[in-house]
C-alpha cells in the first residue's frame, strides 16, 4: 500500500463465518419454518427457532457494544481492525473514539510507530480530538525519528481543537521540525525524554514560544538534557503558563543571571514548578520560590542514587542555607518538596514559624527524623509532613 492512498483505505468485504450456534438467535435475525417450529408433541426437544446457516456470532453484537470494545484500543490497533470488515470500519470512524489518541504499538515491550503508520493515524483524527500522544524511537533506536514537519502540521489540520500534545522519547531535528510546526491551540505541551538535534546557535529552540502558544498553561520538559538555562528567558514570557516541569533538565541553573531576570520579569501566573535534578544553586532557590503566584515548589534530588556527575555546572545538592532562604519571611507556598537536601532537626522551628500556609511538606531523604517531625507538628498541626527514607 502506498503512502498516497493510505488515507483512503477501503476495507475488504465483510466475511461471515458459517457457524450455526445452537439455541442462540434473536428473533429479528431468525427465520421460522415448519421444520423449526415445535410440533408440540410430548417430549419434543426441537428448538422453536433455528439460525440461518450464514449467521455468525459477530451479527449478534450490537453497534453500541462494539463501540465500547473499540474504545479500549489504541489508535494504531483501531486503524488495523477497521480494515477487517465494513461494519468495523464504519464504527471505528465514530468521533468519540478519537477524542484522546495514543499512537504507539500495543506490542510488549512497547514499540514506537513508523512515519507511514503515524501519518495514517493522524488522518483519522477529527475536530473532537483533544489529546494526542506519540511515542518516539529514542529509547528503542537512538536518533531515528518518526516525527516529520508534515505530520505535525497535519495534526493541526485534522484536529483543529487539539489542546494536549505529548511527544514522549521523540527525536526531533530543529531545522526540519521547528517549534512552529506544532499546533498552536495547545494548552498543554509535554516533551519528556526527548532529544533535539541541530539546535540553533543564534537563538534557543524556544524562541518566540510566547507568541506561538498564547494559551499554553502546562509545559513539561522532563529529562531533557539539551534544555539550557537560556531557555528560561523565552519560557518565562508565556503569559498564561501555570505549570512548568524541569525535572532532570540538568543544564538549568548554569547561569544565575538568567534565573534572576526570568523570575523578576516573567512567569506572571506560574503556580507549580518542579526543579528537581537540575543544577540550581542555593542562590536560585529563593528566586523561584518567591514567585508571586507559586503554590507548589519541588527542589532537591528525586533519588539518593544521583551523584555530582549527573548534573551540569552544579552538583544538584542544595544546602540548608538555600532552603532556609525561602523562610526569611512568611511563605505563600502550599506544597514544598525538598527531598535529599541538607536539612536536619535544627531547621524545623524556622520552617514551622514561617510556613503557616503549607499543606504538604516533604523532607524525605534528609536528616529530619521523628524529633524534627514532632517539632514541626507543633507549628503546623494541619500540614501533611513526609520524612524518612524514600
C-alpha positions in Angstrom: 0.0 0.0 0.0 1.5 3.4 -1.0 1.6 6.4 1.3 -0.6 8.4 -1.2 -3.6 6.1 -0.7 -3.1 5.3 2.9 -5.8 7.8 4.0 -8.5 6.3 1.7 -8.1 2.6 2.6 -11.2 0.7 1.5 -11.9 -2.1 3.9 -12.3 -5.6 2.4 -15.8 -7.0 2.0 -17.2 -8.4 5.2 -16.5 -12.1 5.6 -19.0 -14.0 7.6 -18.1 -17.3 9.3 -20.5 -20.0 8.6 -21.4 -21.0 12.1 -24.8 -22.1 13.4 -24.8 -21.7 17.2 -27.4 -23.8 18.9 -30.2 -22.1 20.7 -28.6 -18.6 20.2 -30.6 -16.3 18.0 -32.5 -13.0 18.3 -36.0 -13.0 16.8 -35.1 -10.3 14.3 -32.3 -12.4 12.8 -34.2 -15.6 12.7 -36.4 -17.5 10.3 -39.4 -19.6 11.3 -40.1 -22.6 9.2 -42.4 -25.6 9.7 -39.3 -27.7 10.5 -38.1 -25.2 13.1 -41.4 -24.9 15.0 -42.1 -27.4 17.7 -44.8 -29.9 16.8 -46.0 -29.7 20.3 -45.6 -33.5 20.8 -44.8 -34.7 24.2 -41.1 -34.9 24.9 -40.1 -33.0 21.7 -36.7 -31.2 22.1 -36.7 -29.3 18.8 -35.9 -25.6 19.2 -38.7 -23.2 18.4 -36.4 -21.1 16.2 -33.2 -22.1 14.3 -30.5 -20.0 12.8 -29.9 -19.4 9.2 -26.5 -21.1 8.3 -24.9 -17.8 7.2 -25.3 -16.1 10.5 -22.2 -15.6 12.7 -21.7 -14.7 16.4 -20.5 -11.3 15.2 -24.0 -10.5 14.0 -25.4 -10.7 17.5 -23.2 -8.0 18.9 -24.8 -4.6 18.7 -23.0 -1.5 17.4 -23.1 0.0 20.9 -21.2 -3.0 22.4 -18.7 -2.9 19.6 -18.2 0.8 20.1 -17.5 0.1 23.7 -15.0 -2.6 22.9 -13.2 -0.5 20.3 -12.9 2.3 22.8 -10.3 0.2 24.7 -8.0 0.0 21.7 -5.2 2.4 20.9 -5.3 4.3 17.7 -3.0 2.1 15.7 -4.9 -1.1 16.6 -8.2 0.8 15.8 -6.9 1.6 12.3 -5.9 -2.0 11.8 -9.1 -3.6 12.9 -11.1 -1.2 10.8 -9.7 -2.9 7.7 -11.2 -6.3 8.6 -14.8 -5.5 7.8 -17.1 -2.8 6.5 -19.0 -2.7 9.8 -16.0 -2.3 11.9 -14.7 0.3 9.5 -17.9 2.3 9.9 -17.9 2.0 13.7 -14.2 2.9 14.0 -14.9 6.3 12.5 -17.1 7.3 15.4 -15.7 10.7 16.7 -15.9 9.5 20.3 -13.0 7.0 19.6 -10.7 9.8 18.5 -11.0 12.3 21.4 -7.8 11.0 23.0 -5.3 9.5 20.6 -2.3 7.4 21.8 0.0 6.5 18.9 2.2 3.6 20.0 2.3 -0.1 19.3 0.3 -2.4 21.6 3.1 -5.0 21.5 5.1 -5.7 24.6 7.6 -4.2 25.1 6.1 -1.0 23.7 7.5 0.0 20.3 7.2 3.3 18.5 5.3 3.7 15.3 6.9 4.5 11.9 6.2 7.5 9.8 3.8 5.8 7.5 1.6 4.4 10.2 1.7 7.6 12.2 0.6 9.6 9.2 -2.3 7.2 8.6 -3.5 7.5 12.3 -3.3 11.3 12.1 -5.5 11.3 9.1 -8.3 9.6 11.1 -8.4 12.4 13.7 -11.4 14.7 13.9 -12.4 18.1 15.2 -13.3 16.3 18.5 -9.7 15.2 19.1 -8.4 17.0 22.2 -5.3 15.0 23.2 -2.6 13.3 21.1 0.3 11.2 22.5 3.1 10.0 20.2 5.9 7.6 21.3 9.2 8.1 19.6 12.3 6.0 18.9 14.8 7.4 21.4 14.5 4.5 23.8 14.5 1.9 21.1 16.7 3.2 18.3 18.8 6.2 19.0 18.5 9.2 16.7 15.8 7.7 14.5 12.7 9.9 14.2 9.1 9.3 13.3 8.2 13.0 13.5 8.1 15.0 10.3 7.1 18.5 9.6 4.2 17.3 7.6 2.9 15.0 10.4 3.0 17.8 13.0 1.2 20.3 10.7 -1.4 17.6 9.8 -2.3 17.3 13.4 -3.3 20.9 13.4 -5.4 20.4 10.2 -7.2 17.2 11.1 -7.6 18.1 14.8 -8.1 21.9 14.8 -9.2 22.0 18.5 -6.4 19.8 19.9 -5.4 21.0 23.4 -2.8 18.5 24.6 0.2 17.1 22.7 2.7 14.7 24.3 5.8 13.7 22.4 7.5 11.0 24.5 11.0 9.9 23.8 10.9 11.5 20.3 13.9 12.6 18.3 13.5 16.0 16.6 15.6 18.0 14.2 15.0 21.7 14.9 15.9 22.5 11.3 13.3 20.2 9.8 10.7 20.2 12.6 10.8 23.6 14.3 8.6 24.5 17.2 6.4 26.5 14.9 5.1 23.2 13.2 3.3 22.2 16.4 -0.4 23.1 16.6 -0.9 26.5 18.3 -4.2 25.7 20.0 -2.4 23.7 22.8 -2.9 24.4 26.5 -0.5 21.5 27.4 2.7 20.6 25.7 4.9 17.7 27.0 8.2 16.7 25.6 9.5 14.2 28.1 12.7 12.2 27.4 13.2 13.9 24.0 16.3 14.7 22.0 16.5 17.8 19.8 19.3 17.9 17.2 20.8 20.9 15.3 19.8 23.4 18.0 20.0 26.9 16.6 23.1 28.8 17.7 21.8 32.3 17.4 18.7 31.6 19.5 17.3 28.8 21.5 14.7 26.2 20.5 12.0 28.0 22.5 12.5 31.5 20.9 9.1 33.0 20.3 7.2 30.3 22.2 5.1 33.0 23.9 3.7 34.2 20.5 3.2 30.7 19.1 1.3 29.3 22.1 -0.7 32.1 23.6 -3.0 29.7 25.5 -0.3 27.3 26.9 -0.8 26.6 30.6 1.4 23.5 31.1 4.9 22.8 29.8 6.6 19.5 30.6 10.3 19.2 29.7 11.2 16.2 31.9 14.6 14.7 31.4 15.8 16.9 28.6 19.5 17.5 28.9 19.5 19.8 25.9 17.3 22.4 27.6 19.7 25.2 28.5 19.4 27.8 31.2 19.0 30.4 28.5 15.7 28.6 27.6 14.2 30.1 30.8 14.4 33.6 29.2 11.9 32.5 26.5 9.7 30.3 28.6 9.1 32.9 31.3 7.3 35.1 28.7 4.4 32.7 28.5 1.6 34.8 29.9 -0.7 32.0 31.0 1.8 29.3 32.0 0.7 27.8 35.3 2.8 24.6 35.5 6.4 24.1 34.4 8.2 20.7 34.8 12.0 20.9 34.5 12.7 17.6 36.3 16.0 16.3 35.1 16.9 19.3 33.0 20.5 19.3 34.3 21.6 22.4 32.5 19.0 24.6 34.3 21.0 26.6 36.8 24.2 27.1 34.8 23.9 30.9 34.8 22.3 32.7 37.8 21.7 35.9 35.8 19.1 34.2 33.6 17.2 32.8 36.6 17.3 36.2 38.3 15.9 38.1 35.3 13.3 35.4 34.5 11.8 35.4 38.0 11.9 39.2 38.2 10.1 40.0 35.0 8.5 36.7 33.9 6.2 33.8 35.0 3.3 36.0 35.8 0.9 33.1 36.6 3.1 30.2 37.4 1.6 28.1 40.3 3.6 24.8 40.1 7.3 24.4 39.4 9.4 21.2 39.5 13.2 21.9 39.5 14.4 18.6 41.0 17.5 17.1 39.5 18.6 20.4 38.0 21.8 22.4 38.6 20.2 25.2 40.5 22.2 26.5 43.5 21.3 27.9 46.9 21.1 31.4 45.3 18.4 30.4 42.8 16.2 28.5 45.2 14.7 31.7 46.7 14.5 33.4 43.2 11.9 30.9 42.0 10.4 30.2 45.4 9.3 33.8 45.7 7.3 34.0 42.5 4.1 35.8 43.4 1.6 33.0 42.4 3.7 29.9 43.1 1.8 27.3 45.2 3.8 24.1 44.6 7.6 24.0 44.5 9.8 20.9 44.1 13.6 21.1 44.5 16.4 18.8 45.5 17.1 15.3 44.2 14.5 12.7 43.3 16.8 9.9 44.3 19.7 9.3 46.6 21.5 7.4 43.8 22.2 10.6 41.8 25.7 12.0 42.2 27.5 15.1 41.0 28.4 13.5 37.7 24.7 13.5 36.7 24.5 17.3 36.8 25.9 20.2 34.8 27.7 23.1 36.4 26.3 22.4 39.9 26.2 19.1 41.8 22.5 19.1 42.4 22.9 19.4 46.2 21.1 22.1 48.0 22.3 23.2 51.4 20.2 24.4 54.4 21.3 27.9 53.6 19.5 27.8 50.2 16.4 26.1 51.6 16.1 28.4 54.7 16.3 31.5 52.4 12.7 30.7 51.5 11.7 31.2 55.1 13.2 34.6 55.8 9.6 35.9 55.6 6.2 34.2 55.7 5.9 31.7 52.8 3.0 31.6 50.4 3.7 28.1 49.2 1.2 25.3 50.0 3.3 22.4 48.8 7.1 22.2 49.3 9.2 19.2 48.3 12.9 19.3 49.5 14.0 15.7 49.1 17.6 14.8 49.6 18.6 18.3 50.7 21.0 19.2 53.5 18.4 19.6 56.3 18.1 18.3 59.9 16.0 18.8 63.0 17.6 22.2 63.9 15.9 23.9 61.0 12.3 22.8 61.8 11.4 25.7 64.0 12.2 28.2 61.3 10.2 26.2 58.8 7.3 26.0 61.1 7.2 29.7 62.1 7.3 31.0 58.5 5.5 28.1 56.7 2.0 28.6 58.1 0.4 28.2 54.6 1.9 24.8 53.9 -0.4 21.9 53.4 2.3 19.4 52.5 6.0 19.4 53.1 8.3 16.6 52.0 11.7 16.1 53.9 12.3 12.5 52.7 16.0 11.7 52.2 17.1 14.4 54.6 18.4 14.1 58.2 15.0 15.1 59.6 13.8 12.3 62.0 10.9 11.8 64.4 12.1 14.5 66.7 12.1 17.0 63.9 8.7 15.8 62.8 7.3 16.4 66.3 8.8 19.9 66.5 7.3 20.9 63.1 4.0 19.3 64.0 3.7 21.8 66.9 3.8 24.7 64.4 1.9 23.1 61.5 -0.8 20.8 63.0 -2.8 20.6 59.8 0.1 20.1 57.4 1.0 16.7 55.9 4.6 16.0 56.7 6.7 13.4 55.0 10.1 12.4 56.3 12.5 9.4 56.5 13.7 7.3 53.5 12.1 7.3 50.1 
